[in-house]
Amino acid sequence: MYILDTTTTTSNFDLPNDIAKLLVDPKTYSNRELLHAVYTWARATNPFGRAIIEGFDPFWVATKHADVSAISRDSSLFRNGDYSVVCRSKAAIDYIISVTGSPHIVKALVQLDGDEHQKLRALAQSWFMPDSLLKLDERIRRLARRCVDRLAQYEGGPIDFSRDIAPYYPLHVIMDILGVPSQDEAKMLVLTQELFGGEDPELNRRKEEVTSDNEVLAKNLLAVVEDFRHYFEKLTSDRRRNPRNDMATLLANAIVNGEPISDASRLGYYIIIATAGHDTTSSSSAIAMWALSQFPDLLPRLQADPALIPQFVDEAVRFASPVSHFMRTAAADTEIRGRTIRKGDWIMLCYGSANRDEAIFDKPFEFSIDRKEARHLAFGTGPHVCLGQHLAKMEMRILFEEMIPCLEGVESAGELEMVASSFVGGPKHLPLRCFMR
């Protein structure tokens, strides 16, 4: 149990300095007990407080489900594109602006607003709707069976599920949809880990400690984006010459308002699909396996009633909450919880906190597959709700429909280690022993 220093504040709506600093420290996110101690304190004591941290622009911190949901749904008042959608230091954002001309390292859907966002999102939305995904069921199921066969090769022996199993199944699925050949999947995985794990010394490009208050992180991330750019420029050229039934062909030849989409928009689209399209799913799948190792009654219950697997999947996604936060910028003066928010103010939406909100979830720190209503915000809500949420849930459902009947038991073989990332993260190492039937 953590004792938090909550004594130093400058006003009745500012967060204590130590609490605020923990929210921007990537190490906090690798220690979920500490992270949730911070979130729990904030929800109970100052659910919409202001963080004042040296080296960062001030920002408000939304930790309650109701506030995160309401802000997410009002995209005209709380905008994505006006400032960084990721909480980074002034030095990092200033460096990004000096290179890209904007506070964003890429121009993806999460950095867009209004009509531009809606029209670009519509380009690919039909590919990720349930009716379209039904056509992929058997293809995805074959990949899930391959994943189970791979797991069986480690019968009874220790395996790092997060490193050796979890990434590859959703990676295969999304790269198949995108049109990236199988021989390039390993490159996409490394680039994804370097992008989302930019604050983690085990995963980032330089394999070194990166503090949150300088521009080194920004330089690393922009270098990763440049590698993505080189790769996808070649893929775009190929699909213009040799069109196929894949997302790359769609993006290479996309037209909006009678004009080809910009190179920046195309690159952002490629990157968000090639990274978020698998990383968050692998994190949630790893948490699902962790749950099987921690609660011995869970596996036999799922085997006796496979109809519970979708609820099991949804609870794993809630518990994982792989996207820790997004930022929004107020487009006009407004008021939240009696506090005046000025135009241009920056707001952190804490999804992991919203998904443990005691006002919404009964016993929120328990892993329970008996939650009848899926009200978590792990996929966001409103106009920017995750484009791939139906695919993610389908992938996980099919994986565990194939895996659960084949398992005799799952046991922990070591400590769960989480990625040190204040933005997107999940299990980095999950040592397990899996026994097959």
C-alpha positions in Angstrom: 0.0 0.0 0.0 1.4 3.4 -1.0 1.3 6.5 1.3 1.1 9.5 -1.1 2.5 12.9 -0.2 -0.6 15.1 -0.8 0.4 18.1 1.3 1.9 20.6 -1.2 -0.6 22.5 -3.2 -0.9 26.1 -4.4 -4.7 26.3 -4.5 -7.7 24.3 -3.6 -8.0 23.0 -7.2 -4.4 22.3 -7.9 -3.1 18.7 -7.4 -0.4 18.2 -4.8 3.0 18.5 -6.5 4.0 14.8 -5.9 0.7 13.6 -7.3 1.1 15.7 -10.4 4.7 14.6 -11.0 3.7 11.0 -10.8 1.2 11.4 -13.6 3.9 12.4 -16.1 6.5 9.9 -14.8 6.6 6.8 -17.1 7.9 4.7 -14.2 4.5 5.3 -12.4 2.8 3.4 -15.2 5.1 0.4 -14.8 3.9 0.1 -11.2 0.1 -0.3 -11.4 -0.3 -0.4 -7.6 1.2 3.1 -7.4 -0.7 4.3 -10.5 -4.0 3.3 -9.1 -3.2 4.7 -5.7 -2.8 8.1 -7.5 -6.0 7.6 -9.5 -8.0 6.5 -6.4 -6.8 9.5 -4.4 -7.7 11.9 -7.2 -11.2 10.4 -7.8 -12.0 10.7 -4.1 -10.3 14.0 -3.3 -9.8 16.2 -6.4 -11.4 14.5 -9.5 -10.8 17.4 -11.8 -7.6 19.0 -10.5 -4.9 21.1 -12.2 -1.4 19.8 -12.6 1.4 22.4 -12.3 4.7 20.7 -13.2 8.0 22.4 -14.0 8.8 21.9 -17.7 5.2 21.1 -18.7 2.3 23.3 -19.7 -0.4 23.3 -16.9 -3.1 20.8 -17.5 -6.4 19.6 -15.9 -6.7 16.0 -14.9 -10.0 14.2 -15.4 -10.1 11.0 -13.4 -13.9 10.3 -13.1 -15.8 8.2 -15.7 -18.5 10.8 -16.1 -16.0 13.6 -16.9 -13.8 11.5 -19.2 -17.0 10.4 -21.1 -18.6 13.8 -21.3 -15.4 15.5 -22.6 -14.8 12.7 -25.1 -18.3 13.1 -26.6 -18.1 16.9 -27.0 -15.5 17.1 -29.7 -16.5 20.7 -30.7 -15.7 22.1 -27.3 -12.8 19.8 -26.4 -10.6 19.4 -29.5 -7.8 17.0 -30.5 -5.9 19.0 -33.1 -5.2 22.3 -31.4 -2.3 21.0 -29.2 -0.6 17.8 -28.5 -2.9 14.8 -27.8 -0.2 13.2 -25.7 1.1 14.8 -22.5 4.7 15.7 -23.3 7.1 18.3 -21.9 7.4 21.8 -23.3 10.8 21.0 -24.6 9.6 17.9 -26.4 6.6 19.6 -27.9 8.7 22.7 -29.0 11.1 20.3 -30.7 8.3 18.5 -32.5 6.9 21.9 -33.7 10.3 22.9 -34.9 10.5 19.8 -37.1 6.9 19.2 -38.2 5.4 22.6 -37.9 2.7 21.3 -35.5 2.6 19.8 -32.0 1.9 16.4 -33.5 4.5 13.8 -34.6 2.0 12.6 -37.2 -1.3 13.7 -38.6 -3.5 10.7 -37.7 -7.2 10.4 -36.9 -6.5 11.1 -33.2 -5.0 14.5 -34.1 -7.9 15.7 -36.3 -11.3 17.4 -35.6 -14.6 18.1 -37.2 -15.3 17.5 -40.9 -11.7 16.6 -41.7 -11.7 13.9 -39.0 -15.1 12.6 -40.1 -14.3 12.3 -43.8 -10.9 10.7 -43.2 -12.3 8.2 -40.7 -15.1 7.3 -43.2 -12.4 6.1 -45.6 -11.7 3.0 -43.6 -14.6 2.7 -41.2 -16.5 0.1 -43.3 -13.5 -2.2 -43.1 -13.8 -2.4 -39.3 -17.5 -2.7 -38.9 -19.0 -6.0 -37.6 -20.6 -7.0 -40.9 -17.3 -6.6 -42.8 -15.4 -8.4 -40.1 -17.6 -11.5 -40.3 -16.0 -12.2 -43.6 -12.7 -12.5 -41.8 -13.8 -15.0 -39.2 -12.3 -18.1 -40.6 -9.1 -16.4 -41.6 -8.7 -15.0 -38.1 -9.6 -18.3 -36.6 -6.8 -20.1 -38.5 -4.3 -17.5 -37.1 -5.7 -18.1 -33.6 -5.2 -21.9 -34.0 -1.6 -21.2 -35.0 -1.2 -19.1 -31.9 -2.5 -22.0 -29.7 -0.2 -24.4 -31.5 2.7 -22.1 -30.7 1.7 -22.0 -27.1 1.6 -25.8 -27.0 5.2 -25.9 -27.9 6.0 -24.5 -24.5 3.9 -27.2 -22.7 4.6 -26.9 -19.0 7.7 -24.9 -19.4 8.1 -21.2 -18.5 7.1 -18.9 -21.3 7.1 -15.1 -21.5 3.6 -14.7 -22.9 3.9 -11.0 -23.5 7.1 -11.4 -25.5 6.7 -14.7 -27.2 3.0 -15.2 -27.9 0.8 -12.1 -27.3 2.2 -9.8 -30.0 2.2 -12.1 -33.0 -1.5 -13.1 -33.4 -3.0 -9.6 -33.6 0.1 -8.5 -35.6 -0.6 -11.1 -38.2 -4.3 -10.1 -38.4 -3.8 -6.4 -38.8 -0.9 -6.7 -41.2 -2.9 -9.1 -43.4 -5.7 -6.5 -43.5 -3.3 -3.6 -44.1 -1.4 -5.5 -46.8 2.1 -5.7 -45.2 3.8 -8.9 -46.3 4.6 -11.4 -43.6 8.4 -11.0 -44.0 8.0 -7.3 -42.8 5.9 -8.0 -39.8 8.9 -8.2 -37.4 10.0 -4.7 -38.6 6.5 -3.4 -37.9 6.5 -4.9 -34.4 9.9 -3.3 -33.5 8.8 0.1 -34.8 5.6 -0.2 -32.8 7.4 -1.0 -29.6 9.8 1.9 -30.2 6.9 4.3 -30.8 4.7 3.3 -27.9 7.6 2.2 -25.7 9.6 5.4 -26.3 9.9 6.1 -22.5 10.9 2.5 -21.6 14.7 1.9 -21.6 14.1 -1.7 -22.7 12.0 -0.8 -25.7 13.0 2.6 -27.0 15.2 3.2 -29.9 18.3 4.1 -27.9 17.8 1.5 -25.2 18.4 4.1 -22.5 16.6 6.0 -19.8 14.5 8.8 -21.2 13.3 11.5 -18.8 9.9 13.1 -19.4 11.1 16.7 -19.4 13.5 17.0 -22.4 13.5 16.7 -26.1 15.3 13.3 -26.4 12.0 11.4 -26.4 10.7 13.6 -29.3 13.9 13.0 -31.3 13.5 9.2 -30.8 9.9 9.2 -31.8 10.4 11.3 -34.9 13.2 8.9 -36.0 10.7 6.0 -35.7 8.1 8.0 -37.7 10.7 8.6 -40.4 11.3 4.8 -40.7 7.6 4.3 -41.0 7.5 7.0 -43.7 10.2 5.3 -45.8 8.5 1.9 -45.6 5.0 3.1 -46.4 6.1 5.4 -49.3 7.4 2.2 -51.0 4.2 0.3 -50.2 2.1 3.2 -51.5 4.0 3.2 -54.8 3.6 -0.5 -55.2 -0.2 -0.4 -54.5 -0.7 2.3 -57.1 1.0 0.1 -59.7 -0.4 -3.2 -58.3 -3.7 -2.6 -56.5 -5.0 -5.4 -54.2 -7.9 -5.9 -51.8 -6.2 -4.4 -48.8 -6.1 -1.2 -46.8 -2.8 -0.1 -48.3 -4.5 0.0 -51.7 -7.3 2.0 -50.3 -5.0 4.5 -48.6 -2.6 4.7 -51.6 -5.5 5.8 -53.9 -7.8 7.6 -51.4 -9.8 10.5 -52.6 -11.6 13.0 -50.2 -13.5 16.0 -51.6 -12.4 15.1 -55.1 -8.7 15.4 -54.2 -6.1 12.8 -53.2 -5.5 12.8 -49.4 -2.2 14.5 -48.3 1.0 12.5 -47.8 0.8 13.5 -44.1 -2.7 12.2 -43.7 -1.9 9.0 -45.5 1.2 8.4 -43.3 -0.8 9.1 -40.1 -3.4 6.6 -41.2 -0.8 3.9 -42.0 0.9 4.4 -38.7 -2.2 4.3 -36.5 -3.4 1.1 -38.2 0.1 -0.5 -38.1 0.6 0.2 -34.4 -2.6 0.7 -32.5 -4.1 -2.0 -34.7 -2.3 -4.7 -32.8 -0.4 -3.4 -29.7 -3.4 -2.7 -27.5 -5.0 -6.0 -28.4 -1.8 -7.9 -27.5 -1.7 -6.0 -24.1 -5.4 -6.9 -23.4 -4.8 -10.5 -24.4 -1.8 -10.7 -22.0 -3.9 -9.4 -19.2 -6.6 -12.0 -19.9 -3.9 -14.7 -19.6 -2.6 -13.1 -16.4 -6.2 -13.3 -15.0 -6.3 -17.1 -15.9 -3.1 -17.5 -13.9 -4.3 -15.6 -10.9 -7.9 -16.9 -10.5 -7.9 -20.7 -10.8 -11.7 -21.0 -10.9 -11.9 -18.8 -14.1 -10.6 -21.4 -16.6 -13.0 -24.2 -15.6 -15.9 -21.7 -15.6 -15.1 -20.5 -19.1 -14.7 -24.1 -20.3 -18.1 -25.1 -18.8 -19.8 -22.0 -20.4 -18.0 -20.7 -23.5 -20.8 -18.1 -23.8 -19.0 -16.2 -21.0 -15.9 -15.6 -23.2 -17.1 -12.2 -24.6 -17.6 -11.0 -21.1 -14.1 -12.3 -20.1 -12.7 -10.4 -23.1 -14.4 -7.2 -22.2 -13.3 -7.4 -18.6 -9.7 -8.0 -19.7 -9.9 -4.9 -21.9 -11.3 -2.8 -19.0 -8.6 -4.2 -16.6 -5.8 -3.5 -19.1 -6.9 -0.1 -20.3 -3.8 0.0 -22.6 -4.3 3.6 -23.6 -3.6 5.5 -20.3 -4.5 8.9 -21.6 -5.3 11.3 -24.4 -5.2 15.1 -24.1 -7.9 17.5 -25.2 -7.7 21.3 -25.6 -10.7 23.6 -24.7 -12.0 25.6 -27.7 -13.9 28.0 -25.5 -14.3 29.0 -21.8 -16.4 26.5 -20.0 -16.9 25.0 -16.5 -16.4 21.5 -15.1 -17.1 20.6 -11.5 -17.3 24.3 -10.6 -13.9 25.1 -12.0 -13.5 27.6 -14.8 -11.7 26.1 -17.9 -10.3 28.7 -20.2 -10.0 28.6 -24.0 -6.7 26.8 -24.8 -6.6 24.9 -21.5 -5.1 21.4 -21.8 -7.0 18.4 -20.2 -5.7 14.9 -19.5 -8.4 12.1 -19.9 -7.3 9.2 -17.6 -8.9 6.1 -19.0 -7.4 3.8 -16.5 -8.9 5.8 -13.7 -12.3 6.1 -15.4 -12.3 2.3 -15.7 -11.8 1.9 -12.0 -14.4 4.5 -11.0 -16.3 3.2 -7.9 -19.4 5.2 -9.0 -19.7 3.1 -12.2 -18.1 -0.3 -11.4 -19.0 -2.5 -8.4 -15.7 -3.7 -6.8 -13.7 -2.1 -9.6 -10.4 -3.7 -8.6 -11.7 -7.2 -8.9 -11.5 -9.1 -12.2 -15.1 -10.1 -12.7 -16.7 -11.6 -15.8 -20.1 -11.1 -14.3 -20.3 -7.4 -15.3 -23.5 -7.3 -17.4 -23.0 -3.9 -18.9 -19.7 -3.0 -20.7 -19.4 0.7 -19.7 -15.6 0.9 -19.7 -13.8 3.6 -21.7 -10.8 1.6 -22.8 -11.8 2.2 -26.5 -12.8 5.8 -25.8 -16.2 7.1 -26.6 -17.8 9.8 -28.9 -16.5 10.7 -32.4 -13.0 9.5 -31.6 -14.0 6.0 -30.3 -11.5 3.4 -31.4 -11.9 2.6 -35.1 -10.7 -1.0 -34.5 -12.7 -1.8 -31.3 -14.9 -4.4 -33.1 -11.9 -6.1 -34.6 -10.0 -6.1 -31.3 -12.9 -7.8 -29.4 -13.4 -10.2 -32.3 -9.7 -11.2 -32.3 -9.7 -11.8 -28.6 -13.0 -13.7 -28.6 -11.8 -16.0 -31.3 -8.4 -16.5 -29.7 -9.9 -17.6 -26.4 -12.6 -19.7 -28.1 -9.7 -21.6 -29.6 -7.4 -21.6 -26.6 -9.8 -22.1 -23.6 -10.8 -25.7 -24.6 -7.1 -26.7 -25.0 -5.9 -25.5 -21.6 -5.5 -27.7 -18.6 -4.2 -24.9 -16.5 -2.3 -21.6 -16.4 0.2 -20.8 -13.6 2.4 -17.8 -12.9 6.1 -18.4 -13.4 7.3 -15.0 -12.3 6.4 -11.3 -11.8 4.3 -9.4 -14.3 6.3 -6.4 -15.6 4.5 -3.5 -17.2 5.9 -1.1 -19.9 7.1 2.2 -18.6 4.9 4.5 -20.7 2.6 7.3 -19.7 0.7 7.0 -23.0 0.2 3.5 -24.4 1.4 0.5 -22.4 0.7 -2.9 -21.0 2.5 -6.1 -19.9 6.1 -6.2 -21.0 6.9 -9.5 -19.4 4.4 -12.1 -18.3 6.1 -15.4 -17.3 3.6 -18.3 -17.3 3.4 -22.0 -17.3 0.6 -23.3 -19.6 -0.5 -26.9 -19.4 -2.4 -28.3 -22.4 -5.1 -30.9 -22.5 
